[in-house]
Amino acid sequence: MRRLLRTLLAAIGVLGLVMVGAVVYVTTFFDPNDLKPRLVEVVREHSGLELSLDGALTWSFYPRLGVGVEKAEARLPDQEDDAIPFAAFSHAEVSLAFTPLLRGEVAIDGLTLDGLYLALKRDEQGEGNWEVLLERLGESGNQAEAALGPASAGSEPGAGLSVALNIASVRVRDGEIRFRDALADRELVFENVQVSGSNVNPRRAFPVASSFRLTGYEGLEGRQQEREARLVSEVALESRVALGLAEGRHVLEGLSLETVNRFAGLESEQTLKLKGAQLVVSLGEGSLKLEKGQLDASLKHPRLGEKVLPLSLAFTLDADLAEQSAHLRDIALTGPDALKLSGNLNLSHLAEAPAYTGQLRLAPLSLRPWLTRLDMMPVMANGEALSDVALTSPVSGDLERLELAGLTLVLDGSTFTGRLAGQFDGGWLAADLQGDRLDLDGYLPPPGMADDSASLWRLSGFRQAHAAESDTLVPTKWLAALSLDAQLALGELRLAGLDFLDVDLTLEGRDGRHRLTAFESRFYDGGLAASGVLDVRETPARWQLAPKVERVRLESLLEALGNAPSPLNGRFSGEGELATRGNTLVALRRHLGGTLTTRIEEGAIPGVNISRELCTTAAALEGESLNREWRDETRFERIRATLTLDEGSVRSDDLVVTLPGMEVGGKGELDLVSEQFDLRAALRLVSAENAPCEINRRLERVPLPVRCEGQLDRDSAEWCRFDRQAFQATLAELLREEASQRAGEEVEKRLEGAAEQIDQRIGEEAGRELRDALKGLLD
């Protein structure tokens, strides 16, 4: 037994000495540079690259057997010899494990690549310089799989010396990749590329780690011109990789990708971390699948507030690279202040013009802390406005526009359904919404406070809406470029303290001309309709409005406007056409013009009884007095007036008021800027069955004057009064007329007597001429 053991040990020692001797012989007497021509030929045959080996090939013996290459360059078939090479490296080394050689196996112990350089380019047609290389590699793919077959199978008895593809260590150090993209007019530079892997094996998963710095320049000449980089990102990747070389299916387990990004013009850094349970890349099928992905972001930007904004996005990704499409499932975006957005998205045309469709749902949350964080929270009359917001909708769009079709929006207890769409740059808006109620006053600034609504337009694409126009009514610059299509139907709308019911509104606009196509609403027991035009193609903006009001309960409307008690009751109707120009309330009032035909029916003037005043005055003129109860109001059947508006002044010359037993005619004027008005009216008594009292028929010819003047924001009880001075002047004129009439009758009698004598003396014809001349003189 001892002899057998000694024999075996001696045999092993002899084999070891033979192997060592063989290695010493090979490394001493065999020059690896003799392999250069063969290496160049193999590379050209399999890839089409023209390999240039400027440095020497060297052997290494201890502690492992290996071969090294210095200063290699590779050019594409169509590249000139003096052109920048497609690929290059400063040093490459492959080493073999010594022990497996004793078993008849070739095991690669290490692979090192220093100073790797790649120059990738894509032309304006979108074709990359690497595509030729991929085509050649694809053609020789079957040969490569055949060559790797024994490696994956391991050693077999009788197969002789075999290669076991199990690389203990793979390192790429100080690499650099430049990508010049003429199609997108940009350049990407990957610097300090580090890649490391251990126990690299096509049959088992092995760990891989990589890091690099990515710098992006706007324009192909941006780096040469030393422009500021648009993006600088530090990237680190860790994962376990399972290679499926034969089927082209690679699996990354426990994926962890972390980036620290700095954008041009920003001092703060943005951190992104991507994790995934499993990433499957199928090169043969051109597909990519990420299970249980999670993207965590720590964002800091002046528009996001002073503090870092943490966001987390969970998702599952299925992508078809050949079709340039992807499917995001189980999306869950979470963040501070109860942010929770869920849904799914289908992405298409990823490389050319990315577009998306899907479904999104926003859980109830308050927008107030978000708007405060973004410095976009306006002062609103309702301190709780925007505290309860939720939505769900199918979504579609691209990088320029967004559409929510089938939208259901809950806003502070109000519910809206329909469609909402728009461009991110604010150039197009479309809406078709139906809602139960909306208190718009709650979202406007409190009364008496300057309009701070400009802060609502700070989102990208809408910021120009109120730029330099915060003191104006509408953003004319934005409207000049806006395309608008909107339909809105509301059960209840509250605006300017007024209540509108069953509202239907249609707006459309193009090229700076926007039209109120239709507006209809039930309005204080009546109806309200209007159409109009806003033209912002020139300065100042021009407005046109054609309102129509039908039987609106006037007292309810006036009380809603703050006139309590109402100075006038009845049902108001009117229609007309108005035009003005400007972009402030003062300017609109000052330049308002047009005509309005108005009427008030079944009405009353509270606080004053004109019938009592007239009847009491008439009785006093007759030397009598009245003893009866009177209502503390003046009832009237109808008020009609045609209003003419010119440069902010409202004038009427045909005011007619019909009261029981009397009629009122008059004229008046109102200044819309100062709200001063002056109305002069004359009341005439008429014989009627519903007259409030019996009037001497002589007084039916007497106009009883009433004057109303003052300011609309003052006490209405002081507006109107009986104009006694004018009435006295009227009576005096009437008395003069009666006196003249009596004198005329007396003179007429005397003239008739004298006429006979004149006729007798000078003739009948001449006497008639003289008589007519005297009558004309006296008349």
C-alpha positions in Angstrom: 0.0 0.0 0.0 2.8 2.4 0.9 4.5 1.5 -2.5 1.3 2.3 -4.4 0.9 5.6 -2.7 4.5 6.5 -3.5 3.9 5.4 -7.1 0.9 7.7 -7.4 2.7 10.6 -5.9 5.6 10.1 -8.1 3.3 9.9 -11.2 1.6 13.2 -10.1 5.0 14.8 -9.6 6.1 13.7 -13.0 3.0 15.0 -14.7 3.4 18.3 -12.8 7.0 18.6 -13.9 5.9 17.8 -17.5 3.2 20.5 -17.4 5.6 23.0 -15.8 8.2 22.2 -18.3 5.7 22.6 -21.2 4.6 26.0 -19.9 8.2 27.1 -19.4 9.0 26.0 -22.9 6.0 27.7 -24.4 6.6 31.0 -22.6 10.3 30.9 -23.3 10.7 29.7 -26.8 7.2 30.6 -28.4 6.8 34.3 -29.4 3.1 35.3 -29.0 3.5 38.2 -31.5 3.5 35.5 -34.2 -0.2 35.3 -33.5 -1.0 38.9 -34.4 -1.8 38.2 -38.1 -4.1 35.4 -37.1 -5.9 37.6 -34.5 -6.4 40.4 -37.0 -7.8 37.9 -39.5 -10.2 36.4 -36.9 -11.5 39.8 -35.8 -12.1 40.8 -39.5 -13.8 37.5 -40.3 -16.3 37.6 -37.4 -17.0 41.4 -37.0 -15.7 43.2 -40.0 -13.5 45.4 -37.9 -10.0 46.3 -39.0 -7.8 45.5 -35.9 -4.6 47.3 -35.4 -2.2 45.9 -32.7 0.5 48.6 -32.2 1.8 47.2 -28.9 3.5 43.9 -28.2 1.8 40.6 -27.1 3.3 39.3 -23.9 3.1 36.1 -21.9 2.7 35.9 -18.1 3.7 32.8 -16.2 3.3 33.1 -12.5 1.0 33.0 -10.5 -1.2 32.4 -13.6 -0.7 31.8 -17.3 -1.8 34.6 -19.5 -1.4 36.8 -22.5 -1.5 40.6 -22.7 -2.1 43.0 -25.5 -1.0 46.7 -25.6 -2.5 49.6 -27.6 -5.1 48.1 -29.9 -7.4 50.0 -32.2 -10.3 48.8 -34.3 -11.9 50.7 -37.3 -15.1 50.1 -39.2 -14.7 48.8 -42.8 -15.4 52.2 -44.3 -13.1 54.2 -42.0 -9.9 55.9 -43.1 -6.6 54.9 -41.4 -6.1 58.4 -39.9 -9.7 58.6 -38.6 -10.6 58.3 -35.0 -11.0 54.6 -34.4 -14.4 53.1 -33.7 -12.9 51.2 -30.6 -9.6 51.1 -28.8 -8.0 50.1 -25.6 -4.7 50.7 -23.9 -4.2 47.3 -22.4 -6.0 43.9 -22.4 -5.0 40.8 -20.6 -6.4 37.2 -20.4 -5.1 34.8 -17.8 -5.7 31.1 -17.4 -6.1 29.2 -14.1 -3.1 26.8 -13.7 -4.8 24.0 -11.7 -7.5 23.2 -14.3 -4.8 22.7 -16.9 -3.6 19.7 -14.9 -7.2 18.3 -15.4 -7.1 19.0 -19.1 -9.3 22.1 -18.9 -8.7 25.7 -20.0 -10.3 27.9 -17.4 -10.1 31.7 -17.9 -9.1 33.1 -14.6 -9.2 36.8 -15.4 -10.1 39.3 -18.1 -8.9 42.9 -17.8 -9.5 45.7 -20.2 -8.0 49.1 -19.5 -8.6 52.4 -21.3 -11.6 51.2 -23.4 -12.8 53.8 -25.9 -15.8 53.6 -28.2 -16.9 56.3 -30.7 -20.6 55.8 -31.5 -22.4 58.0 -34.1 -25.9 58.4 -35.4 -26.6 60.4 -38.6 -29.5 62.7 -39.3 -31.5 59.8 -40.8 -31.2 57.9 -37.5 -28.7 55.2 -38.7 -25.9 54.3 -36.3 -22.3 53.4 -37.2 -22.5 50.3 -35.0 -25.3 48.8 -37.1 -22.9 47.3 -39.7 -21.0 45.6 -36.8 -24.2 44.1 -35.4 -25.2 42.8 -38.8 -21.8 41.0 -39.2 -22.0 39.6 -35.7 -25.5 38.4 -36.3 -24.3 36.6 -39.5 -21.6 34.8 -37.5 -23.7 34.2 -34.5 -24.2 30.5 -35.2 -20.5 30.0 -35.3 -20.1 31.8 -32.0 -22.7 29.6 -30.4 -21.0 26.5 -31.7 -17.7 27.7 -30.3 -19.3 28.3 -26.9 -21.1 25.0 -26.9 -18.2 22.9 -25.3 -17.6 25.6 -22.8 -21.1 25.5 -21.5 -21.1 21.7 -21.6 -17.9 21.4 -19.6 -15.4 18.6 -20.0 -16.4 15.3 -21.5 -14.4 12.1 -21.4 -12.3 11.6 -24.6 -12.9 15.2 -25.7 -9.3 16.2 -25.0 -8.4 19.7 -23.7 -11.6 21.7 -23.4 -12.4 25.3 -22.5 -14.5 25.9 -19.4 -16.0 29.4 -19.7 -15.9 30.3 -16.0 -14.1 33.6 -15.6 -13.1 34.3 -12.1 -12.7 38.1 -12.6 -13.7 40.5 -15.4 -12.7 44.2 -15.1 -13.1 47.2 -17.4 -11.3 50.2 -16.1 -11.2 53.9 -17.1 -13.4 53.4 -20.1 -14.8 56.2 -22.2 -17.8 56.1 -24.7 -18.8 59.1 -26.9 -22.1 59.2 -28.6 -22.7 61.9 -31.2 -26.4 62.0 -32.2 -27.0 64.2 -35.3 -30.7 63.3 -35.3 -31.2 64.8 -31.8 -28.4 67.3 -32.2 -26.7 66.3 -28.9 -23.6 64.6 -27.6 -23.4 62.1 -24.7 -20.1 61.3 -23.1 -19.7 58.3 -20.7 -16.5 58.8 -18.8 -14.6 56.8 -16.1 -16.5 53.7 -17.1 -15.8 50.9 -14.5 -17.2 47.4 -14.9 -16.4 44.4 -12.6 -17.8 40.9 -12.4 -16.7 37.7 -10.7 -17.3 34.0 -11.5 -18.7 34.9 -14.9 -20.4 31.8 -16.2 -23.1 31.3 -18.8 -24.8 28.7 -16.6 -25.2 30.5 -13.4 -25.9 34.1 -12.2 -22.9 36.1 -11.2 -22.6 39.6 -9.6 -21.8 42.6 -11.8 -21.1 46.2 -10.7 -20.6 49.2 -13.0 -20.2 53.0 -12.6 -19.6 55.9 -14.9 -20.2 59.6 -15.3 -22.7 60.7 -18.0 -22.3 64.2 -19.5 -24.8 65.5 -22.0 -24.2 68.5 -24.3 -26.8 70.4 -26.4 -25.6 70.5 -29.9 -22.9 68.4 -31.6 -20.3 71.2 -31.0 -21.3 72.0 -27.5 -18.3 70.2 -25.9 -15.7 71.7 -28.3 -17.2 75.1 -27.7 -16.9 74.6 -23.9 -20.6 75.2 -23.3 -22.2 74.3 -20.0 -23.3 70.7 -20.0 -27.0 70.2 -20.0 -26.7 67.2 -17.7 -24.0 65.7 -15.6 -25.0 62.4 -13.9 -23.1 60.0 -11.7 -24.4 56.5 -12.3 -23.9 53.3 -10.3 -25.3 49.8 -11.1 -25.3 46.6 -9.2 -27.0 43.3 -10.1 -26.7 39.5 -10.5 -26.6 38.6 -14.1 -27.6 35.3 -15.7 -26.4 35.1 -19.3 -28.4 33.1 -21.8 -26.0 33.4 -24.7 -27.5 30.7 -26.9 -31.1 32.1 -26.8 -30.1 35.7 -26.3 -32.0 36.0 -23.0 -30.3 37.8 -20.1 -31.6 38.1 -16.6 -30.6 40.7 -14.1 -31.7 39.9 -10.5 -31.7 42.3 -7.6 -31.2 45.3 -9.9 -30.1 48.5 -8.2 -29.4 51.6 -10.3 -28.6 54.9 -8.6 -28.0 58.3 -10.2 -27.0 61.7 -8.9 -27.9 64.3 -11.5 -27.1 68.0 -12.0 -28.9 70.0 -14.6 -27.7 73.2 -16.3 -28.6 76.3 -14.4 -29.4 74.4 -11.2 -27.1 74.2 -8.2 -29.0 71.4 -6.5 -28.6 67.7 -7.2 -31.4 65.4 -8.1 -31.2 61.8 -6.9 -32.9 58.8 -8.6 -32.8 55.2 -7.4 -34.2 52.4 -9.5 -34.7 48.9 -8.0 -36.2 45.8 -9.5 -36.7 42.2 -8.5 -35.9 40.9 -12.0 -35.0 42.5 -15.3 -35.2 40.2 -18.3 -33.6 41.3 -21.6 -34.4 39.1 -24.6 -32.2 40.2 -27.5 -33.7 37.7 -29.8 -37.2 38.8 -29.3 -36.2 42.5 -28.7 -38.1 42.6 -25.4 -37.5 43.9 -21.9 -39.4 43.1 -18.8 -38.9 44.5 -15.3 -40.8 42.9 -12.4 -41.6 44.8 -9.2 -39.7 48.0 -10.2 -39.5 50.9 -7.9 -38.1 54.3 -8.7 -37.3 56.6 -5.7 -36.6 60.2 -6.4 -35.3 63.1 -4.2 -36.0 66.2 -6.2 -34.9 69.7 -5.4 -35.8 72.6 -7.7 -36.8 76.3 -7.2 -40.2 75.5 -8.6 -40.6 72.6 -6.2 -40.1 74.7 -3.1 -37.2 75.0 -0.7 -37.3 71.5 0.7 -36.4 68.2 -1.1 -39.5 66.6 -2.6 -39.4 62.8 -2.1 -41.4 60.7 -4.6 -41.7 56.9 -5.1 -43.0 55.1 -8.1 -43.7 51.4 -8.1 -44.4 49.7 -11.5 -44.0 46.7 -13.7 -42.6 47.2 -17.2 -43.0 45.2 -20.4 -41.3 46.6 -23.4 -41.0 45.5 -27.1 -37.9 47.2 -28.4 -38.6 46.2 -32.0 -42.0 47.8 -31.9 -40.8 50.7 -29.8 -43.6 50.1 -27.3 -44.0 49.4 -23.6 -46.6 48.7 -21.1 -46.5 50.0 -17.5 -48.6 48.1 -15.1 -49.5 48.4 -11.5 -48.3 52.0 -11.4 -48.4 53.5 -7.9 -46.9 57.0 -7.4 -46.7 58.1 -3.8 -45.4 61.2 -2.1 -46.0 63.6 0.8 -49.3 65.1 1.7 -51.3 62.0 0.8 -50.2 61.9 -2.8 -51.3 58.5 -4.4 -51.6 58.1 -8.1 -52.3 54.7 -9.6 -53.1 53.2 -13.0 -51.4 51.8 -16.1 -49.9 53.2 -19.3 -49.3 51.9 -22.8 -46.3 53.6 -24.5 -45.7 53.7 -28.2 -43.2 55.2 -30.7 -40.6 55.4 -27.9 -37.6 56.3 -30.1 -39.3 58.8 -32.4 -42.4 60.5 -30.9 -43.4 58.9 -27.6 -47.1 58.6 -27.0 -49.2 57.0 -24.2 -52.6 55.8 -23.4 -54.0 54.3 -20.2 -55.9 54.8 -17.1 -55.1 57.0 -14.1 -56.7 57.4 -10.6 -55.8 60.1 -8.1 -56.8 59.3 -4.6 -58.5 62.2 -2.6 -56.0 64.7 -1.4 -55.6 68.4 -0.6 -53.9 70.5 -3.3 -53.3 73.3 -0.9 -50.0 72.0 0.6 -48.8 71.2 -2.9 -49.6 74.6 -4.2 -47.9 76.2 -1.2 -44.8 74.1 -1.7 -44.7 75.2 -5.4 -45.3 78.8 -4.4 -48.5 78.7 -6.5 -51.1 79.0 -3.7 -53.3 82.0 -4.5 -55.4 83.9 -2.0 -58.9 82.7 -2.4 -62.2 83.7 -0.8 -62.8 80.2 0.5 -60.0 79.3 2.9 -60.8 75.6 2.4 -60.9 75.6 -1.4 -58.9 72.8 -3.2 -58.7 70.8 0.0 -60.6 67.8 -1.5 -59.6 66.8 -5.0 -59.8 63.4 -6.7 -60.0 62.1 -10.2 -60.1 59.0 -12.4 -59.9 58.9 -16.1 -58.6 57.2 -19.2 -55.5 59.2 -20.3 -53.8 59.6 -23.7 -51.3 62.0 -25.2 -47.6 62.6 -26.0 -44.8 64.9 -25.0 -46.8 67.9 -26.1 -50.4 67.3 -25.1 -52.6 65.5 -22.6 -56.2 64.3 -22.9 -58.4 63.0 -20.1 -61.3 61.3 -21.8 -64.1 59.9 -19.6 -62.9 62.1 -16.7 -64.6 62.0 -13.3 -63.3 64.9 -11.1 -64.3 65.6 -7.5 -63.6 69.1 -6.5 -64.5 70.2 -3.0 -67.8 68.3 -3.0 -68.6 69.1 -6.7 -68.5 66.4 -9.3 -67.6 66.8 -12.9 -67.6 64.3 -15.7 -66.6 64.5 -19.4 -63.5 65.3 -21.4 -60.5 67.6 -20.7 -57.5 68.1 -23.0 -54.8 70.6 -23.6 -51.2 71.2 -24.7 -48.5 71.6 -22.1 -47.4 74.9 -23.7 -50.9 76.3 -23.3 -51.6 76.7 -27.0 -54.7 74.4 -27.1 -57.5 73.8 -24.6 -60.5 71.6 -25.1 -63.2 70.6 -22.6 -66.6 69.0 -22.6 -67.6 68.8 -18.9 -70.8 68.3 -17.0 -71.0 69.2 -13.3 -73.6 69.3 -10.5 -72.5 72.6 -9.0 -69.6 75.1 -8.8 -69.0 78.0 -6.5 -66.6 80.0 -8.6 -66.5 82.8 -6.1 -64.7 80.6 -3.6 -61.7 80.3 -5.9 -61.4 84.0 -6.7 -59.7 86.6 -4.5 -61.8 88.0 -1.6 -63.6 91.2 -2.4 -61.4 94.3 -2.1 -58.2 92.3 -2.6 -56.0 92.7 -5.6 -56.3 89.9 -8.1 -53.5 87.4 -7.4 -54.9 84.8 -9.9 -51.7 85.1 -11.9 -50.1 82.5 -9.5 -52.5 80.0 -10.9 -50.8 80.2 -14.2 -47.2 79.3 -13.1 -47.4 75.8 -14.5 -45.3 75.1 -17.5 -47.1 76.3 -20.6 -49.5 78.6 -18.8 -47.0 81.0 -17.2 -47.2 83.3 -20.1 -50.9 83.6 -19.7 -50.7 86.3 -17.0 -47.2 87.5 -17.6 -47.0 91.3 -17.1 -50.8 91.3 -17.1 -51.7 90.7 -13.5 -53.8 93.9 -13.3 -55.9 93.0 -16.4 -59.1 91.0 -16.8 -57.9 88.5 -19.4 -54.4 87.3 -20.6 -54.4 88.7 -24.1 -51.0 87.4 -25.1 -51.9 83.9 -24.2 -55.4 84.2 -25.8 -53.8 85.5 -29.1 -52.2 82.1 -29.6 -54.8 79.9 -28.0 -57.0 77.4 -29.8 -60.1 76.9 -27.7 -63.1 74.5 -27.8 -65.1 74.2 -24.6 -68.5 73.1 -23.6 -69.7 73.3 -20.0 -73.0 72.2 -18.5 -73.6 72.9 -14.8 -76.6 72.3 -12.6 -75.6 75.3 -10.4 -73.1 78.0 -10.8 -72.3 80.8 -8.4 -70.3 83.8 -9.8 -70.1 87.4 -8.5 -72.6 86.6 -5.8 -75.2 85.5 -8.4 -76.7 82.1 -8.8 -77.1 80.5 -12.3 -79.1 77.3 -12.7 -78.9 74.7 -15.6 -76.0 76.5 -17.2 -75.0 75.6 -20.8 -71.9 77.3 -22.1 -70.0 76.9 -25.4 -66.7 78.7 -26.2 -64.5 78.4 -29.3 -61.6 80.4 -30.5 -58.8 80.5 -33.1 -56.1 83.0 -34.1 -56.9 85.6 -31.4 -60.7 85.7 -32.0 -62.7 83.9 -29.4 -66.5 83.5 -29.5 -69.1 82.9 -26.8 -71.2 80.7 -29.1 -73.9 80.1 -26.7 -74.7 80.8 -23.0 -78.1 79.8 -21.5 -79.2 79.6 -17.9 -82.1 79.8 -15.6 -81.6 83.0 -13.7 -83.7 84.2 -10.7 -87.0 82.7 -11.9 -86.3 83.8 -15.4 -83.9 83.1 -18.2 -80.6 84.4 -19.4 -78.9 83.9 -22.7 -76.0 85.6 -24.5 -73.5 85.3 -27.3 -70.4 87.4 -27.9 -66.9 87.8 -29.4 -63.5 88.7 -27.8 -61.0 89.9 -30.4 -57.4 90.2 -29.1 -55.7 90.5 -32.5 -55.2 94.2 -31.8 -54.7 96.5 -28.8 -56.9 97.3 -27.0 -58.9 94.1 -27.0 -62.4 94.4 -28.5 -65.6 92.9 -27.0 -69.0 92.3 -28.4 -72.0 90.9 -26.4 -75.6 90.2 -27.3 -77.4 89.5 -24.1 -81.0 88.4 -23.7 -82.9 88.4 -20.4 -86.4 87.0 -20.0 -88.7 87.7 -17.0 -86.0 87.8 -14.3 -87.2 88.4 -10.8 -85.7 91.9 -10.3 -85.9 92.1 -6.5 -84.1 88.8 -6.1 -81.4 89.9 -8.5 -80.9 93.3 -6.9 -80.8 91.8 -3.4 -78.2 89.3 -4.5 -76.1 92.2 -5.7 -76.3 93.7 -2.2 -79.2 96.1 -2.7 -81.3 95.2 0.3 -84.1 96.1 0.4 -84.5 96.1 -3.4 -85.3 99.6 -4.8 -87.4 98.0 -7.6 -89.5 94.9 -7.9 -90.9 93.2 -11.0 -89.9 90.9 -13.8 -87.2 92.3 -16.0 -86.7 91.5 -19.7 -84.4 92.9 -22.2 -82.1 92.3 -25.2 -79.6 94.2 -27.3 -76.1 94.4 -28.7 -73.2 95.9 -26.9 -69.6 96.6 -27.8 -66.6 97.9 -25.9 -62.8 97.8 -25.8 -60.1 97.6 -23.2 -58.9 95.0 -20.6 -59.9 96.5 -17.3 -63.3 97.1 -15.8 -62.9 100.9 -15.9 -61.9 100.8 -19.6 -64.8 98.5 -20.4 -67.3 100.7 -18.7 -65.8 103.9 -20.2 -66.0 102.6 -23.8 -69.2 100.7 -23.6 -71.6 101.3 -26.5 -74.7 99.8 -28.1 -78.4 99.6 -27.6 -80.7 97.7 -25.2 -84.4 97.3 -25.3 -85.7 96.8 -21.7 -89.0 96.3 -19.9 -90.2 95.6 -16.4 -93.6 94.0 -15.9 -95.8 93.3 -12.8 -93.6 95.5 -10.7 -93.5 97.9 -7.9 -91.4 100.7 -6.4 -91.1 100.1 -2.6 -91.0 102.9 -0.1 -92.9 105.5 -2.2 -96.5 105.7 -3.5 -96.7 108.0 -6.5 -100.5 107.5 -6.6 -100.8 108.9 -3.1 -98.7 111.9 -4.0 -100.7 112.6 -7.1 -104.1 112.1 -5.6 -103.2 114.2 -2.5 -101.8 117.0 -4.7 -104.9 116.9 -7.0 -107.2 117.0 -4.0 -105.3 120.0 -2.6 -105.7 121.9 -5.8 -109.4 121.4 -5.6 -109.4 122.5 -2.0 -110.2 119.0 -0.8 -108.4 116.3 1.4 -108.2 112.5 1.1 -108.8 110.1 4.0 -107.8 106.5 3.0 -105.1 103.8 3.5 -102.3 103.7 1.0 -99.8 101.0 0.2 -96.2 101.9 0.9 -95.2 101.2 -2.7 -96.0 102.2 -6.2 -97.4 99.3 -8.3 -97.0 99.6 -12.0 -98.0 97.5 -15.0 -95.0 98.0 -17.2 -91.8 100.0 -17.6 -90.3 100.3 -21.1 -87.2 102.0 -22.3 -84.7 101.9 -25.1 -81.2 102.4 -23.7 -78.5 104.0 -25.9 -74.9 103.5 -24.7 -72.1 105.6 -26.0 -68.6 105.7 -24.4 -69.8 104.7 -21.0 -72.9 106.9 -20.9 -76.4 105.3 -20.9 -79.2 107.5 -22.2 -82.9 106.9 -22.7 -85.3 109.3 -24.4 -88.4 107.1 -24.5 -88.9 105.9 -20.9 -92.6 104.9 -20.4 -94.1 103.7 -17.1 -97.7 102.5 -17.1 -99.4 102.8 -13.6 -103.1 102.4 -12.7 -104.8 105.7 -13.8 -101.6 107.3 -15.0 -98.7 107.2 -17.4 -95.1 108.3 -16.9 -92.9 109.4 -19.7 -89.4 110.7 -19.4 -85.7 110.6 -20.2 -82.5 110.1 -18.3 -78.8 109.4 -18.3 -76.4 107.2 -16.4 -72.6 107.4 -16.2 -71.3 103.9 -15.8 -67.9 105.0 -14.6 -69.0 107.3 -11.8 -72.4 105.6 -11.4 -74.1 109.0 -11.3 -77.6 109.2 -12.8 -80.3 111.8 -13.5 -83.9 110.9 -14.5 -86.6 113.3 -15.3 -90.1 112.0 -15.7 -93.6 113.5 -16.2 -96.7 111.7 -14.8 -100.0 112.3 -16.5 -103.3 111.3 -15.1 -105.6 109.3 -17.4 -109.2 108.2 -17.0 -109.2 104.5 -16.2 -111.3 102.0 -14.2 -108.4 101.1 -12.0 -107.5 104.8 -11.3 -106.5 105.3 -7.6 -108.7 108.4 -7.3 -111.0 110.7 -9.2 -109.2 113.6 -10.9 -110.6 116.8 -12.3 -110.4 116.4 -16.1 -108.6 119.7 -16.3 -105.7 118.0 -14.4 -105.4 115.3 -17.0 -103.6 117.8 -19.1 -101.2 118.6 -16.3 -97.9 116.6 -16.4 -96.8 115.9 -12.8 -92.9 115.9 -12.8 -90.8 113.4 -10.9 -87.0 113.6 -10.7 -84.6 110.7 -9.7 -81.0 111.4 -9.3 -78.0 110.3 -7.2 -75.5 107.5 -7.2 -76.2 103.8 -7.6 -74.3 102.8 -4.5 -76.2 105.2 -2.3 -79.4 104.8 -0.4 -82.2 104.2 -3.0 -84.8 105.9 -0.7 -83.2 109.2 -1.5 -83.2 108.7 -5.3 -86.6 109.9 -6.4 -88.8 112.9 -5.3 -91.8 114.8 -6.5 -90.5 117.9 -8.4 -92.7 120.5 -6.8 -90.8 123.4 -8.4 -91.3 121.9 -11.9 -94.9 121.2 -11.0 -95.5 124.8 -9.9 -94.0 126.0 -13.2 -96.3 123.6 -15.0 -99.4 125.0 -13.2 -98.3 128.5 -13.9 -98.0 127.8 -17.5 -101.4 126.1 -17.5 -103.0 129.2 -15.9 -101.3 131.4 -18.4 -102.7 129.3 -21.2 -106.2 129.4 -19.7 -106.0 133.2 -19.2 -104.8 133.7 -22.8 -107.6 131.5 -23.9 -110.2 133.5 -22.1 -108.7 136.7 -23.3 -108.6 135.4 -26.8 -112.3 134.5 -26.7 -113.2 138.0 -25.5 -111.1 139.6 -28.2 -112.7 137.3 -30.7 -116.1 138.4 -29.8 -115.1 142.0 -30.1 -113.4 141.4 -33.3 -116.5 139.7 -34.7 -118.6 142.8 -33.9 -116.0 145.1 -35.3 -115.6 143.0 -38.4 -119.1 143.6 -39.5 -118.6 147.3 -39.4 -115.2 146.9 -41.2 -116.8 144.8 -43.9 -119.5 147.4 -44.5 -116.9 150.2 -44.8 -114.1 148.7 -46.8 -115.7 145.7 -48.3 -116.1 142.1 -47.3 -112.9 140.7 -48.9 -110.6 143.3 -47.5 -112.2 143.0 -44.1 -111.7 139.3 -44.0 -107.9 139.7 -44.7 -107.6 142.2 -41.8 -109.5 140.0 -39.4 -107.3 137.0 -40.2 -104.1 139.1 -39.7 -105.3 140.3 -36.3 -106.2 136.8 -35.2 -102.8 135.5 -36.2 -101.2 138.3 -34.3 -103.2 137.6 -31.1 -102.7 133.9 -31.4 
